[in-house]
Amino acid sequence: MQDSDLKELLAVEGSMEADIIKAKLESYQIPVLLQYEAAGRIFGITLDGLGKVKIMVPESFLEEARKILSA
């Protein structure tokens, strides 16, 4: 999985929600990369976007991932 192939599926506030979504998608064999805001991750801050986590998947899995999460 190359970074250039990745597309943002969605962004959530906080690593706990991101980890749950990642686990669900990976259970369907969809590769997932989580991109964290550094300060939010280090200090555990979820205020004003500092706890924002981008859930990234390969472009070829984007539609399937959306369907899984909407079900």
N, C-alpha and C positions, 0 to 999 in steps of 0.2 A: 504494500500500500504506500503510494507516494503522496506527499503533501499536495502536489499539484492536481491530483485526481480527487481530492476531498472537497466536499461541499457542506455548507452548514445546514443541518437538518432543523435545528432549533437552538435557542439559548434559554437557559433556566437560571434561577437564582439559587446558588448553593450546590455544594458538591454531593450532598446526599441524594437529591433528586436526580442529578446527572448520573450518579452511579447506578441508581435503580433503572433508569432508561437504558444505560449502556448494557447492563446485565440482560435486560429483556431483549434488546436487539441482538446481542451476541448469542442468545439462546436460539435465535433463528439463523445463526451463522452469518450475521451481518457484522463486518469489521467496524469498530467505532474508535474514534480518537476524541478525547476530551481536551479542550483548550481552556485553560484557566486564566483569569486576570491574576497576575502574580501577587499583588498586595492582598487581595481577598483571600487567596489560598494560604498565604503565610500567616496572616493575622486573624483569619476566620471571620472577616468582615463581609456582610452581605448588603451593605448600604450603598445607595447611589451607583449601582452597577459594579461595585468592587467584587462582589461574589458571583458575578456572571460567569457561567460556564457554557461554552459553545460545544454542541454535540455535532461532530463532524463524521460523515460517512462517505465512502467512495461514490462518485456520481452515478455509477451503474446500479447502486443499491438505494438511491434516494427515494424513488417512488414506492418501492416495497417497504422501506422503513416508515414512510408516512402512513401507509395503509395499516401497518402493524400498530402504530401508536394511536391511530384514530379508531381502531376496533375496540 
